[in-house]
Amino acid sequence: MKVSISMYSLNSTIQKEGWGIKEFLDFAKESNVDGVELLDIYWDNEDEEIDWAYDYVKKQNLVVSAYDITNDFVKDSERERQQEVQKVIDSVFTAKKLGTNVVRVFCGDLKEGYTYEDGKDWIIDGLKEAAKVAEKEQVYLAIENHGLLAGRSEQVQEIIKSVDSHYVRSTFDTGNFLLVHESPTEAFKRLKQDIVHVHFKDFRTKAEGEDIKGFKSLEGVELIGVVPGDGQVDLDEIVSGLKENQYDGWLSIEYEGKDDAKESNLEAVRRLRQLLQ
């Protein structure tokens, strides 16, 4: 297994210090990782930057582990949903230009008046259409268990089975299952055959009276992002399970805590390397 770091893992530093892709890649080079995960939200001008970004990644002796997009198939109109499909299709070609065969995709966001059942067919139809291109280009569309609409393992599994494409699989986010009150280890048992990409993440429950804003779960519990190993995810068991399953893909750190992101990511890399030994 190879160790990567997501650019989103440094989001607080990016916002605070005005980092761009170059500064992130400079940091990654010094972080003892094998690859980097890039996101669509950080381009200033994708067409102008993409070739430079690919060359700079190589210059830092790294590779792009995955390319992440922020799509949402749960939209009111057919026109809007088609725009989201096109976003996924376009990302397949961006990923290839960056030298990766993994695109992290979302299903859709929880919105007032919509349930998973309401949006399920839109998600499946959108991924089926995008998968036609992904199959031709041999690029995986890896569904992250993200958000509160389709964040449970049985929902992700149902979508993958319904789309029925070898190139629609799972980005297994170790922490996000806690937001929908599911055990990450139980979720792993259900999705382990579908995993092509892993987000290495951890959360803890916010303490009573603690003056810090966390992420609200489906039942309103606040969770705080922490360095992997300091929270409620049994990362040892998940890494052991990945080894047993002969997973040879990427483990990509995605820190979402409030402490210094640079220090927290360096510690996360150290811990993950230790787990993999």
Stockholm file with secondary structure:
# STOCKHOLM 1.0

chainA/1-277         MKVSISMYSLNSTIQKEGWGIKEFLDFAKESNVDGVELLDIYWDNEDEEIDWAYDYVKKQNLVVSAYDITNDFVKDSERERQQEVQKVIDSVFTAKKLGTNVVRVFCGDLKEGYTYEDGKDWIIDGLKEAAKVAEKEQVYLAIENHGLLAGRSEQVQEIIKSVDSHYVRSTFDTGNFLLVHESPTEAFKRLKQDIVHVHFKDFRTKAEGEDIKGFKSLEGVELIGVVPGDGQVDLDEIVSGLKENQYDGWLSIEYEGKDDAKESNLEAVRRLRQLLQ
#=GR chainA/1-277 SS CEEEEEGGGGHHHHHHHTCCHHHHHHHHHTTTCSEEEEEGGGCSCHHHHHHHHHHHHHHTTCEEEEEECCCCCCCSSHHHHHHHHHHHHHHHHHHHHHTCSEEEECCCCCCTTCCHHHHHHHHHHHHHHHHHHHHHHTCEEEEECCTTTSCSHHHHHHHHHHHTCTTEEEEEETTGGGGGTCCHHHHHHHHGGGEEEEEECEEEECCTTCCCCCEECTTSCEEEEECTTSSSCCHHHHHHHHHHTTCCSEEEECCCBSSCHHHHHHHHHHHHHHHHC
#=GC SS_cons         CEEEEEGGGGHHHHHHHTCCHHHHHHHHHTTTCSEEEEEGGGCSCHHHHHHHHHHHHHHTTCEEEEEECCCCCCCSSHHHHHHHHHHHHHHHHHHHHHTCSEEEECCCCCCTTCCHHHHHHHHHHHHHHHHHHHHHHTCEEEEECCTTTSCSHHHHHHHHHHHTCTTEEEEEETTGGGGGTCCHHHHHHHHGGGEEEEEECEEEECCTTCCCCCEECTTSCEEEEECTTSSSCCHHHHHHHHHHTTCCSEEEECCCBSSCHHHHHHHHHHHHHHHHC
//
